[in-house]
Amino acid sequence: MKLTDFISGLINDGSVTVAPKIIPFSADDLKQATMHLQQYQEDDTADMPYSAPEPDLAAALWAAEYLYRTVQFILIRNLDENALHNCIQPYTGNMTPAAAYSADLTLRYLPDLLNLAKGLSPDDPLVKQMRATAATWPLSAAAINDMPAGENLSVILSHPSLRQAYVDRIIYAGNKEKCSHPDCLPLVREALGAHTATLWPQFEPLLNDLNYGTNHINGSPADRQAE
């Protein structure tokens, strides 16, 4: 199963197929996959708030390969930890808004993969690896509601489009853990506005649980830094 076909299936109907064994991707397949990802990002930017970051095709391709291999390791359970480390390499590029968005084209499915891997032990090397990746790419992990809100959000919050997309995903997922991050809470409240009771009825009780009253929420992190 080619990486190109995997990306097409993921984009078009959310259904993917992977090879039953680890086989290197051909140069032609990687080239075609990059072209698919570039077109996908061009289409996806229409749904992003404000102006989306420019493409980072290296990050997009890394993420697509990562997702493909992760699906393989979920399904092929006779692969050991050494194979995991050899086949799934960490991202080595710069963490920029462009990289965060381009990688998210496929990494946004990481929460679904973690749900798929729930039958595995929490100590399974694959699960640990997936959760480490989720912590590194918080935009893509906004829907994962059993992780502490300790990520470095500076790259996401520095870009208007990514910041709004991240907040929207937190609200859509009703993610209390992510919302409790001190830089996110005022942004979520601002986004909800007068529609809190409709969009997230549990939000006000969450504020009480956090002992984080209205007087503490005075604008965005950028506003507070400027004071």
Contacts in CASP RR format, 6 or more apart in sequence:
PFRMAT RR
TARGET T0000
AUTHOR 0000-0000-0000
METHOD contacts of the structure
MODEL  1
MKLTDFISGLINDGSVTVAPKIIPFSADDLKQATMHLQQYQEDDTADMPY
SAPEPDLAAALWAAEYLYRTVQFILIRNLDENALHNCIQPYTGNMTPAAA
YSADLTLRYLPDLLNLAKGLSPDDPLVKQMRATAATWPLSAAAINDMPAG
ENLSVILSHPSLRQAYVDRIIYAGNKEKCSHPDCLPLVREALGAHTATLW
PQFEPLLNDLNYGTNHINGSPADRQAE
1 17 0 8 1.000
1 18 0 8 1.000
1 19 0 8 1.000
2 25 0 8 1.000
2 26 0 8 1.000
2 29 0 8 1.000
2 32 0 8 1.000
2 33 0 8 1.000
3 25 0 8 1.000
3 29 0 8 1.000
3 30 0 8 1.000
3 33 0 8 1.000
3 64 0 8 1.000
3 65 0 8 1.000
3 68 0 8 1.000
4 29 0 8 1.000
4 32 0 8 1.000
4 33 0 8 1.000
4 36 0 8 1.000
5 17 0 8 1.000
6 16 0 8 1.000
6 17 0 8 1.000
6 18 0 8 1.000
6 64 0 8 1.000
6 67 0 8 1.000
6 68 0 8 1.000
7 33 0 8 1.000
7 36 0 8 1.000
7 37 0 8 1.000
7 40 0 8 1.000
7 64 0 8 1.000
7 106 0 8 1.000
8 36 0 8 1.000
9 15 0 8 1.000
9 16 0 8 1.000
10 16 0 8 1.000
10 67 0 8 1.000
10 106 0 8 1.000
10 109 0 8 1.000
11 36 0 8 1.000
11 40 0 8 1.000
16 68 0 8 1.000
16 71 0 8 1.000
18 68 0 8 1.000
18 71 0 8 1.000
18 72 0 8 1.000
18 75 0 8 1.000
19 72 0 8 1.000
20 76 0 8 1.000
21 76 0 8 1.000
22 69 0 8 1.000
22 72 0 8 1.000
22 76 0 8 1.000
22 79 0 8 1.000
22 83 0 8 1.000
22 87 0 8 1.000
25 33 0 8 1.000
25 65 0 8 1.000
30 61 0 8 1.000
33 61 0 8 1.000
33 64 0 8 1.000
34 57 0 8 1.000
34 60 0 8 1.000
34 61 0 8 1.000
37 57 0 8 1.000
37 60 0 8 1.000
37 61 0 8 1.000
37 64 0 8 1.000
37 102 0 8 1.000
37 105 0 8 1.000
37 106 0 8 1.000
38 55 0 8 1.000
38 57 0 8 1.000
38 60 0 8 1.000
40 105 0 8 1.000
41 52 0 8 1.000
41 55 0 8 1.000
41 60 0 8 1.000
41 101 0 8 1.000
41 102 0 8 1.000
41 105 0 8 1.000
44 52 0 8 1.000
44 105 0 8 1.000
45 52 0 8 1.000
48 101 0 8 1.000
48 161 0 8 1.000
48 165 0 8 1.000
49 160 0 8 1.000
49 161 0 8 1.000
49 164 0 8 1.000
49 165 0 8 1.000
49 168 0 8 1.000
50 160 0 8 1.000
50 161 0 8 1.000
50 164 0 8 1.000
51 160 0 8 1.000
51 161 0 8 1.000
52 101 0 8 1.000
52 161 0 8 1.000
53 96 0 8 1.000
53 97 0 8 1.000
53 98 0 8 1.000
53 100 0 8 1.000
53 101 0 8 1.000
53 102 0 8 1.000
53 159 0 8 1.000
53 161 0 8 1.000
53 162 0 8 1.000
54 98 0 8 1.000
55 98 0 8 1.000
55 102 0 8 1.000
56 96 0 8 1.000
56 98 0 8 1.000
56 99 0 8 1.000
56 101 0 8 1.000
56 102 0 8 1.000
56 103 0 8 1.000
57 102 0 8 1.000
58 93 0 8 1.000
58 99 0 8 1.000
59 91 0 8 1.000
59 93 0 8 1.000
59 98 0 8 1.000
59 99 0 8 1.000
59 100 0 8 1.000
59 102 0 8 1.000
59 103 0 8 1.000
60 102 0 8 1.000
60 103 0 8 1.000
60 105 0 8 1.000
60 106 0 8 1.000
62 89 0 8 1.000
62 91 0 8 1.000
62 103 0 8 1.000
63 91 0 8 1.000
63 102 0 8 1.000
63 103 0 8 1.000
63 104 0 8 1.000
63 105 0 8 1.000
63 106 0 8 1.000
63 107 0 8 1.000
64 105 0 8 1.000
64 106 0 8 1.000
66 88 0 8 1.000
66 91 0 8 1.000
66 106 0 8 1.000
66 107 0 8 1.000
66 133 0 8 1.000
67 106 0 8 1.000
67 107 0 8 1.000
67 109 0 8 1.000
67 110 0 8 1.000
67 113 0 8 1.000
69 87 0 8 1.000
69 88 0 8 1.000
70 88 0 8 1.000
70 113 0 8 1.000
70 126 0 8 1.000
70 130 0 8 1.000
71 113 0 8 1.000
72 79 0 8 1.000
72 87 0 8 1.000
73 79 0 8 1.000
73 83 0 8 1.000
73 84 0 8 1.000
73 87 0 8 1.000
73 88 0 8 1.000
73 126 0 8 1.000
74 113 0 8 1.000
74 116 0 8 1.000
74 117 0 8 1.000
74 120 0 8 1.000
74 126 0 8 1.000
79 87 0 8 1.000
81 125 0 8 1.000
84 125 0 8 1.000
84 126 0 8 1.000
84 129 0 8 1.000
88 129 0 8 1.000
90 136 0 8 1.000
91 99 0 8 1.000
91 103 0 8 1.000
91 136 0 8 1.000
93 99 0 8 1.000
95 136 0 8 1.000
95 155 0 8 1.000
96 155 0 8 1.000
97 155 0 8 1.000
97 156 0 8 1.000
97 158 0 8 1.000
97 159 0 8 1.000
97 161 0 8 1.000
97 162 0 8 1.000
100 137 0 8 1.000
100 139 0 8 1.000
100 155 0 8 1.000
100 156 0 8 1.000
100 159 0 8 1.000
100 162 0 8 1.000
101 139 0 8 1.000
101 161 0 8 1.000
101 162 0 8 1.000
103 137 0 8 1.000
103 140 0 8 1.000
104 137 0 8 1.000
104 139 0 8 1.000
104 140 0 8 1.000
107 133 0 8 1.000
107 137 0 8 1.000
107 140 0 8 1.000
108 139 0 8 1.000
108 140 0 8 1.000
110 130 0 8 1.000
110 133 0 8 1.000
110 134 0 8 1.000
110 137 0 8 1.000
110 140 0 8 1.000
110 141 0 8 1.000
110 144 0 8 1.000
111 134 0 8 1.000
111 140 0 8 1.000
111 141 0 8 1.000
111 143 0 8 1.000
111 144 0 8 1.000
113 130 0 8 1.000
114 127 0 8 1.000
114 130 0 8 1.000
114 131 0 8 1.000
114 134 0 8 1.000
114 144 0 8 1.000
117 124 0 8 1.000
117 126 0 8 1.000
117 127 0 8 1.000
117 130 0 8 1.000
120 126 0 8 1.000
120 127 0 8 1.000
121 127 0 8 1.000
131 147 0 8 1.000
134 140 0 8 1.000
134 141 0 8 1.000
134 144 0 8 1.000
134 147 0 8 1.000
135 141 0 8 1.000
135 147 0 8 1.000
135 150 0 8 1.000
135 151 0 8 1.000
136 151 0 8 1.000
138 151 0 8 1.000
138 152 0 8 1.000
138 153 0 8 1.000
138 156 0 8 1.000
138 166 0 8 1.000
138 178 0 8 1.000
139 156 0 8 1.000
139 162 0 8 1.000
139 165 0 8 1.000
139 166 0 8 1.000
139 169 0 8 1.000
141 147 0 8 1.000
141 151 0 8 1.000
142 166 0 8 1.000
142 169 0 8 1.000
142 170 0 8 1.000
142 173 0 8 1.000
142 175 0 8 1.000
142 178 0 8 1.000
143 169 0 8 1.000
143 172 0 8 1.000
143 173 0 8 1.000
143 175 0 8 1.000
144 175 0 8 1.000
145 173 0 8 1.000
145 174 0 8 1.000
145 175 0 8 1.000
145 176 0 8 1.000
145 177 0 8 1.000
145 178 0 8 1.000
146 177 0 8 1.000
147 177 0 8 1.000
147 178 0 8 1.000
148 177 0 8 1.000
149 177 0 8 1.000
149 178 0 8 1.000
149 179 0 8 1.000
149 180 0 8 1.000
149 181 0 8 1.000
149 184 0 8 1.000
150 181 0 8 1.000
151 181 0 8 1.000
153 166 0 8 1.000
153 181 0 8 1.000
153 183 0 8 1.000
153 184 0 8 1.000
155 162 0 8 1.000
156 162 0 8 1.000
156 163 0 8 1.000
156 166 0 8 1.000
157 163 0 8 1.000
157 166 0 8 1.000
157 183 0 8 1.000
157 187 0 8 1.000
157 221 0 8 1.000
157 222 0 8 1.000
163 187 0 8 1.000
164 191 0 8 1.000
166 184 0 8 1.000
167 184 0 8 1.000
167 187 0 8 1.000
167 188 0 8 1.000
167 191 0 8 1.000
168 191 0 8 1.000
169 175 0 8 1.000
170 178 0 8 1.000
170 179 0 8 1.000
170 184 0 8 1.000
170 188 0 8 1.000
171 188 0 8 1.000
171 191 0 8 1.000
171 192 0 8 1.000
171 199 0 8 1.000
171 200 0 8 1.000
174 200 0 8 1.000
174 202 0 8 1.000
176 202 0 8 1.000
176 206 0 8 1.000
178 184 0 8 1.000
179 185 0 8 1.000
179 188 0 8 1.000
179 203 0 8 1.000
179 206 0 8 1.000
180 206 0 8 1.000
180 210 0 8 1.000
183 221 0 8 1.000
185 207 0 8 1.000
185 210 0 8 1.000
185 212 0 8 1.000
185 217 0 8 1.000
186 217 0 8 1.000
186 218 0 8 1.000
186 219 0 8 1.000
186 220 0 8 1.000
186 221 0 8 1.000
187 220 0 8 1.000
187 221 0 8 1.000
188 203 0 8 1.000
189 196 0 8 1.000
189 203 0 8 1.000
189 207 0 8 1.000
189 217 0 8 1.000
190 219 0 8 1.000
190 220 0 8 1.000
192 199 0 8 1.000
192 200 0 8 1.000
192 203 0 8 1.000
196 203 0 8 1.000
196 204 0 8 1.000
207 213 0 8 1.000
207 214 0 8 1.000
218 224 0 8 1.000
END
